[in-house]
Amino acid sequence: MQKTKWAAAAVSIALIVSACGGDDDDAAEPADEGSTEEPAEEPADEPAEEPAADEPADEPADGDVTIRWRTRPDNDAEAEVYGDISDSIDEANGDAYSLNYEPGTTDTGSYQDQLVTEIANGTAPDVFWIPGTDIARFQTEGLIYDLAPLAAEDGFDTSEFYPEPMYHLTYDTETGGPGDKLWGLPRDVSTMALYVNNDLIAEAGADDPRALAAAGEWNWETFTEVSQQVAELGGENKGFAMDAWWGPYGTFINAAGGSFFNEDRTACALDTPEAIEGLTAMEALFASGATVPYGEGGEAPWKAGTVGMYMNGRWATPGARADAGFNWDVVQLPVGPGGTQGNWLFWGAYVVNANTEHPEEAWDLVQQLTTAETMATVSELGANIPSRQSDAAIEAFLGFTPPENNQAFIDGLADSPTAEGPLWTGSWPEYGAVMDSAITAVLNGERTIDDFQANICAETAVAFEG
């Protein structure tokens, strides 16, 4: 394992130079939608002229070992950054091993399903990124490599990473909690925020949400007032928009003090009074006419300048930098009746194919992809927050502008966010599919909240049936 450690210093120097060398406004290319981590509803333009994700890339001529690795980039600019990172590591490694980077599709479901298929037929990459919700699926099906022995051999310390992702990445299914396991390392984290059109809000004569947040007055009531005032401008103008997936609607449920699941995540909790309070608030908001209709998507109209506030994660920043032709910024989510923003701690991890022929080299790559320097290079693009919780990493992140108010994302991390996570005793994909459909029906006026409360937990029980 020591044969490649000498390369880390050279990689760090190369990546620091790369991270400091570009202007943020030039770093991002336009994307159709902003999701990287979870939302199947937020596809982005696929990178052009890259190796197809379902076919192994050609082996390079030099080096005896070739490690293929894959991410799910959100746009061409992000794919280019990962390609540059791969080239830097490859060059620093010398003859230790060679790398082939391949960007995967950004459709959440098909990306993970395709990996499962490729692992089964022997064509999957050695190292790949997956969302935090899928760690249990890949682990319980025996698709990813337990890196704990290799990490112990290297004396690797995981304590610098946020503990919420590491809980799941060290989960031992035999003991039902964290143990002597290591299923991967987190690439990044993210929280939700509201992307605000300062020009439109000022035109409406509404209070600046950032000033309200600074004064401790940013809550569901003031958020609704600003939304309505912007919508009263008329025409195509709307006060608020969000995309149709579990992240945005989950913030309302969380902020009301509710949850998707019971405390140990073994059963549904969508029928509790708190969860219903969050759903009721959403129903009233979308019925008010102050919002873009649910399911139509929020990013495009916000970029077009007709939406005052758009909820999304950090991954929407590159698209905002590239396409928003107005004065914009971000603000933290409004505080709900439960006393918090209801935010999420989103994350995803680099994991190793259980069938890799080169586990030591794959583990070495995972370490190099999660150094502070590599994270800084990716974070400068704007798409995410470093998964190492050091002061230095946070200070570097705060300087990657626009937006100016990057502190909104850090405040979200400090406000007891609910960690994105898998269902170790159930099927997250099945649960999410039923929940998505049911909540969409409520927000589109096709189902009553009373019917939802009476039946949703029975409907989602299929996810917990072994």
PyMOL commands that set and color helices and strands:
alter all, ss='L'
color gray80, all
select helices_A, chain A and resi 2-4+7-20+24-27+76-93+108-121+132-140+148-154+163-169+198-203+209-214+220-231+246-255+273-287+299-303+314-323+359-369+372-381+391-398+407-413+428-443+449-464
alter helices_A, ss='H'
color red, helices_A
select strands_A, chain A and resi 66-71+98-103+127-131+171-172+177-178+185-190+192-197+238-242+307-313+328-331+344-352+385-386+418-419
alter strands_A, ss='S'
color yellow, strands_A
deselect
rebuild
show_as cartoon
